[in-house]
Amino acid sequence: MAGKKPEDGDVAVEKKPKGNMVLIIVIVLLVVLLVGGGAAAFLLLGSSSHEEAASTAAHAPDVKTEKKKSSSSKKSTDHLAIGPMYPMAQFVVNLLSESGNRFLKVAVDLELSDVKLQPEMDHKKSLIRDIIIRTFSSKTFEEISTLKGKDKLKEEVLDKINENLSDGQVKNIYFTDFVVQ
């Protein structure tokens, strides 16, 4: 009988590591599922924002043409003769909100009126980035979520940048990436 008790104890000792191993495997699987689910949600939400931006870009020329006819906008709508482009680094700014949890990630290319403007743009790059950041961060999600809101934002940034240029002007602004979260 004394010989049987240690065997029972051995069996109990063997079951505890197996129980711990099962618990570790379950925890690892849960972590992998959570990370995978988070990544899938991020990709799905990101792709819907990119699709929205792409559909916005596809419909934008029609709206810009109508705006050009109705007002004396300085923005160029001649998409057949696009001027030299000046790409800006990506911007990530907090949007104006009570909770402070919305942000905008946007990449911008500026269409210049002439190549001769590029040295002035290089010299004033910090000023231009500041103008763009201040303008974007002063907007709410509701203001920039519509096509009209994006066009109004473009015009506002365009006017503020052109006020600070002397060798030419920025003809148009193109959002090459626009994600609000």
N, C-alpha and C positions, 0 to 999 in steps of 0.2 A: 504494500500500500504506500509505503514511503517513496517507492520508486515511481509510482504513478503521479504523485503530486508534483514533482519537479517537471514531469512531462506536460502536465496541465499548465504549469507556469510557463514552460517554454512555448506552448501553443499560444498562450495569452500574450507573451512578449512578441511573438511573431506577428500576431494580429495587429498590434499597436503600430508598428512601422508600416504595415500595409495600409492601415487606416490613415496614417499621416501622409503616405504617398498618394492615396486617392484624393485626400484633401488638397494637397499641393497641385495635383494634376487638374482638379476642378478649378482652383483659383487661377492657374495659368490659362486654362481655356477661357474663363470669364474675362480675363484681362485681354487676351487675344481677340475675343469677340467684341469687347468694348472699343478697342483701338480700331479694329476693322470696321465696325459700325460708324465710328466717328469719322474715319477716313472716307467711307462711302458717302456719308451725309455731306461732308465738306465738298467732295467732288460733285455730287449731284446738285447741291446748292450753288456751287461755283459755276457749273456748266449751265444752269438755268440763267444765271446772271450774265454769262457770256452770250447765251442765245438772245437774251433781251437786248444786250448791247449791239449784237449783230443785227437784230431786227430793227433796232433804233437807227443804226447806221444805214440800213437799206431804205428806210422811209425818210430819213433826214433831208435828202436833196429836195423832195417835193415841198416840205414845210419851209425850207430855207428860201426856195423860189417864191412861194407865196408871201413870205415875210418881206422879201426884197421888193416885191411889187407894192406892198401896202405901206412900207416905211422906208426911210432913207438909211438903211443899215450899211455900215462900212464893211461888213463881212463879204468876202468874195464867194460867189456861187458859180464861178466858171471852173467846173471840174475837169474840163478838157485841157486847160492850160494851167496846171498846178505849178506854183512857184517852188523855189528851194525849200526843203523842210529843215526844221531845227528841232530835233528830238530833245525832250526834257526827261530827266530821271523820274522814276515813279514817285508819286506822292501818296502818303497815307496820313489822313487828317481825321480828327474827331469832328463829327457833325454837331451842330448846335441842337441840344436836346436837354430836357429836364433830368433825365436819368444818366446822360453822358455815356451811354453804352453803344452808340451807333458810330461807325466810322466809314470813311470812303477811301478806297484804294483806286487811284486813277493814274493812267499814263497819258501824257499829252505830247502831241507833235504840233509845232507852230509852223504855219506856212508863211514864208517871208515874201515881201514884195520884190526883193532883189538880193542877189548874192552879196552885194556890198554891205548889207545890213548885218551879216554874220559876225564881223569883228565887234560891233557894238553889242550884239546879243551876248557874245562871249564875255565882254567886259561887264555887262549888267546882269549876268546870269543870277547872281544872288538876289538882286532887286526883283527880277522877274519871278523867281521861285517864291519870294516873300509875298508878292502880289497874289500869286496863284493860291498859296497856302491860306492867306488871310481871307481871300474871297470864298474859297471852298469851305473853310471852317466856320464861316458866318451863315451858312445855309443849313436848313433843316432837311430831314429825309423827305418830307412832303414836297418841299420846293424843288428838289432835284430828281424825284422819282418819275416824273412825266417827261415826255418828249419836249413839250413847251418849256419846262423847267430847265432841261439840259441846254436848250437853245438860248434861253435867257442867261444862263450861267456863262455860256461861251461868249455872248455879246458883252456881258459885264467885264469878264477877264480881258477880252480883246480891247475894249475901250481903255481900261486901266493901264494895260501894257503900252498901248500906242501913245498915251499921254506922256510916257517917259522915254520915247525914242525920237531921235533927230535925223538919222541917216536913211529912214524908210519907215515902213510900217508892217505889222503882222496882218496878213490878209485874212487868215482863217485859223481856227483852232480845231484840231481833230483829236477826239478821245480814242486812243488805241486800246485802252483797257479801262473799264468802269465797273467797279464792284462796290456795292453798298451792303454793309452787314450791321 
